[in-house]
Amino acid sequence: MLKIETESKFLKVKCRSCGSEQIIFNKASREIRCRICGDTFAKPTGGLAEIKGDVIETLE
């Protein structure tokens, strides 16, 4: 069976300001903010998002 690899992944990211965790998409098409404090987790770049938080885990 052929397994197809993609760059699209979900990431568990920890907020640098308040420490809360959130799962985000690594190809975000809009700015993603922390649900608790409003700090920015990711900014879109037209491809892979620029991640501003600390990536804890990559989910597949």
Order of alpha helices (4+ residues) and beta strands (2+ residues): beta-beta-beta-beta-beta-beta
